[in-house]
Amino acid sequence: SPNAGSPVAPRPPSSQAPSAAEDEAPALGPEEPAPTDENFPQTQDDLRPQSVSASSFIRNPVHPHGPEQAFDDDLGTAWNEGTRGPGDGEWIEADLGASHRIERVTFTTGWDYSSARHGDLFPLNSHIRHVRVTFDGGHPIERDVGFDERQLVLDGLHVRARSVRIEAVTVWPGTRWSDLSIAEVCARATTFIAAPER
């Protein structure tokens, strides 16, 4: 090794390109801020759940009311819970199949649809009064929901998770039917696109 104080010749610049490992960006960890430079283009996509589940639902072969009805892009169908009472504590959950960086969750707080036979279904069925949304069983977000507040948007979440659960902690009872209904749920996530090789 050189003696203390001895001058050290500068290292000539390397003509080799950095290795793939050196040039590769680190993977995102849970809830880390997204990269914003030009090497990390990104899109936001609505997610399709791999599977859905619910605390209960009405089993009707003619007019299905299972949890999948809340993820079909059709306000004319809805998940209807099937327990006795107005629906306090009932929940619906989406398994997204893999971990995603979830940015937004949007859902109707009831059955926001007008039918030819019954008219406006929103006040006729129970709808959410206080909601708890959890991601992989954690990161709880709670909101009070007004009587006429038909849609709730939770934005700017930046939460990495595989599952999203919406729980109606309390509900506004329906004026005609006691079943809690949710017509549509949508989760949106950021997708990072790999930079092209140079």
C-alpha positions as CSV (number, residue, x, y, z in Angstrom):
1,S,0.0,0.0,0.0
2,P,1.2,3.5,-0.6
3,N,2.9,5.4,2.2
4,A,0.9,8.1,4.0
5,G,1.2,11.4,2.1
6,S,2.4,9.7,-1.1
7,P,0.6,11.1,-4.2
8,V,-1.8,8.6,-5.9
9,A,-2.1,8.6,-9.6
10,P,-5.6,9.3,-10.8
11,R,-7.4,6.3,-12.2
12,P,-8.0,6.5,-16.0
13,P,-11.6,6.7,-17.0
14,S,-13.2,3.3,-17.7
15,S,-14.3,2.6,-21.2
16,Q,-16.7,-0.1,-20.1
17,A,-20.4,0.6,-19.8
18,P,-22.0,0.0,-16.3
19,S,-23.2,-3.5,-15.7
20,A,-26.9,-4.2,-15.8
21,A,-27.0,-4.5,-12.0
22,E,-25.3,-1.1,-11.6
23,D,-27.7,0.5,-14.1
24,E,-30.9,-1.0,-12.7
25,A,-33.1,1.1,-10.4
26,P,-33.9,-0.2,-7.0
27,A,-37.3,-1.9,-6.5
28,L,-40.0,0.2,-4.7
29,G,-40.7,-0.7,-1.1
30,P,-44.0,-0.4,0.6
31,E,-45.4,3.1,0.4
32,E,-42.2,4.6,-1.0
33,P,-42.7,7.7,-3.2
34,A,-42.8,6.9,-6.9
35,P,-39.8,7.8,-9.1
36,T,-40.6,10.8,-11.2
37,D,-37.7,11.2,-13.6
38,E,-38.0,10.4,-17.3
39,N,-36.4,6.9,-16.8
40,F,-39.6,5.8,-15.0
41,P,-42.6,6.4,-17.1
42,Q,-45.8,5.3,-15.4
43,T,-49.5,4.8,-16.1
44,Q,-52.6,4.5,-13.9
45,D,-54.8,1.5,-14.6
46,D,-58.1,0.3,-13.1
47,L,-57.5,-3.1,-11.6
48,R,-59.6,-6.2,-12.2
49,P,-59.8,-8.4,-9.1
50,Q,-58.7,-12.0,-9.4
51,S,-61.4,-13.0,-6.9
52,V,-64.0,-11.3,-4.7
53,S,-65.6,-12.2,-1.4
54,A,-68.1,-10.8,1.1
55,S,-69.4,-11.3,4.6
56,S,-72.7,-12.5,3.1
57,F,-74.9,-12.1,0.0
58,I,-78.4,-12.8,-1.2
59,R,-78.5,-16.0,-3.2
60,N,-80.9,-15.5,-6.1
61,P,-80.3,-17.5,-9.3
62,V,-82.6,-15.2,-11.3
63,H,-81.1,-11.9,-10.1
64,P,-77.6,-12.5,-8.7
65,H,-76.4,-10.3,-5.9
66,G,-73.0,-11.8,-5.2
67,P,-69.9,-9.7,-4.6
68,E,-68.8,-10.0,-8.2
69,Q,-71.8,-7.8,-9.1
70,A,-69.9,-4.8,-7.6
71,F,-67.0,-5.2,-10.0
72,D,-68.8,-5.5,-13.4
73,D,-68.9,-1.8,-14.5
74,D,-72.7,-2.0,-14.3
75,L,-74.7,0.2,-11.9
76,G,-77.8,-1.9,-12.7
77,T,-76.3,-4.8,-10.7
78,A,-75.1,-4.7,-7.1
79,W,-73.8,-6.7,-4.2
80,N,-76.5,-7.2,-1.6
81,E,-75.6,-8.5,1.8
82,G,-77.8,-11.3,3.1
83,T,-77.9,-11.2,6.9
84,R,-80.8,-10.2,9.1
85,G,-80.8,-6.5,9.9
86,P,-79.8,-3.4,7.9
87,G,-76.2,-4.4,7.2
88,D,-74.1,-2.9,10.0
89,G,-70.6,-4.5,9.9
90,E,-71.0,-6.2,6.5
91,W,-68.1,-6.1,4.1
92,I,-66.9,-6.8,0.6
93,E,-63.3,-7.6,-0.4
94,A,-61.3,-7.8,-3.7
95,D,-58.2,-9.9,-4.1
96,L,-56.2,-8.2,-6.9
97,G,-54.0,-11.3,-7.5
98,A,-50.7,-9.5,-6.8
99,S,-49.4,-6.6,-4.8
100,H,-50.0,-3.2,-6.5
101,R,-49.3,0.4,-5.7
102,I,-52.9,1.5,-5.1
103,E,-53.5,5.2,-5.7
104,R,-57.3,5.5,-5.6
105,V,-60.4,3.5,-4.5
106,T,-63.8,4.7,-5.7
107,F,-67.1,3.1,-4.7
108,T,-70.8,3.7,-4.6
109,T,-72.1,3.9,-1.0
110,G,-75.3,2.2,-2.0
111,W,-77.3,1.1,-5.0
112,D,-77.0,4.3,-7.1
113,Y,-79.4,3.3,-9.9
114,S,-82.9,4.1,-11.1
115,S,-85.0,1.1,-12.2
116,A,-88.0,1.2,-14.4
117,R,-90.1,-0.7,-11.8
118,H,-89.0,0.9,-8.5
119,G,-87.4,4.2,-9.4
120,D,-84.4,5.4,-7.4
121,L,-83.0,2.4,-5.5
122,F,-80.5,4.4,-3.4
123,P,-82.8,5.4,-0.6
124,L,-84.9,2.2,-0.8
125,N,-81.9,-0.1,0.2
126,S,-79.5,0.4,3.1
127,H,-76.4,2.5,2.3
128,I,-73.2,3.2,4.1
129,R,-73.2,5.7,6.9
130,H,-69.6,5.1,8.3
131,V,-67.1,3.1,6.3
132,R,-63.7,1.5,7.0
133,V,-61.4,0.6,4.1
134,T,-58.4,-1.6,4.8
135,F,-55.5,-2.8,2.6
136,D,-54.2,-6.3,3.3
137,G,-55.9,-6.1,6.6
138,G,-54.1,-2.8,7.6
139,H,-53.7,0.9,6.7
140,P,-57.3,1.6,7.8
141,I,-59.1,4.6,6.5
142,E,-62.5,5.6,8.0
143,R,-65.0,8.1,6.7
144,D,-68.4,9.3,7.7
145,V,-70.8,9.3,4.7
146,G,-73.7,11.7,4.4
147,F,-77.3,10.4,3.7
148,D,-77.2,11.6,0.1
149,E,-73.5,11.0,-0.5
150,R,-73.7,8.4,-3.2
151,Q,-70.1,7.9,-4.1
152,L,-66.9,8.0,-2.1
153,V,-63.4,8.6,-3.6
154,L,-60.3,7.9,-1.6
155,D,-57.4,9.5,-3.6
156,G,-53.7,9.9,-3.1
157,L,-53.4,6.6,-1.2
158,H,-49.9,5.4,-2.4
159,V,-50.5,2.1,-0.6
160,R,-49.0,-1.2,-1.8
161,A,-51.4,-4.0,-1.2
162,R,-53.0,-7.1,-2.8
163,S,-56.4,-6.9,-1.2
164,V,-58.9,-4.1,-0.5
165,R,-61.8,-4.5,1.9
166,I,-64.8,-2.1,2.3
167,E,-66.6,-2.5,5.6
168,A,-69.9,-0.7,6.3
169,V,-69.4,0.0,10.0
170,T,-72.8,1.5,10.2
171,V,-75.5,2.1,7.6
172,W,-78.4,4.3,6.8
173,P,-81.4,1.9,6.8
174,G,-83.3,1.5,3.6
175,T,-86.9,2.9,3.4
176,R,-88.2,-0.3,1.7
177,W,-85.6,-3.0,2.0
178,S,-83.2,-3.7,4.8
179,D,-80.3,-5.1,2.7
180,L,-77.1,-3.1,2.3
181,S,-76.2,-2.7,-1.4
182,I,-73.0,-1.5,-3.1
183,A,-73.3,-1.2,-6.9
184,E,-69.7,-0.6,-8.0
185,V,-66.1,-0.7,-6.6
186,C,-63.0,0.4,-8.5
187,A,-59.3,0.4,-7.4
188,R,-56.7,2.2,-9.5
189,A,-53.0,1.6,-9.3
190,T,-49.8,3.0,-10.7
191,T,-47.9,0.8,-13.1
192,F,-44.2,1.5,-13.7
193,I,-43.0,0.8,-17.2
194,A,-39.4,-0.4,-17.6
195,A,-37.1,2.1,-19.3
196,P,-35.9,0.9,-22.8
197,E,-32.4,-0.4,-23.0
198,R,-29.9,2.1,-24.4
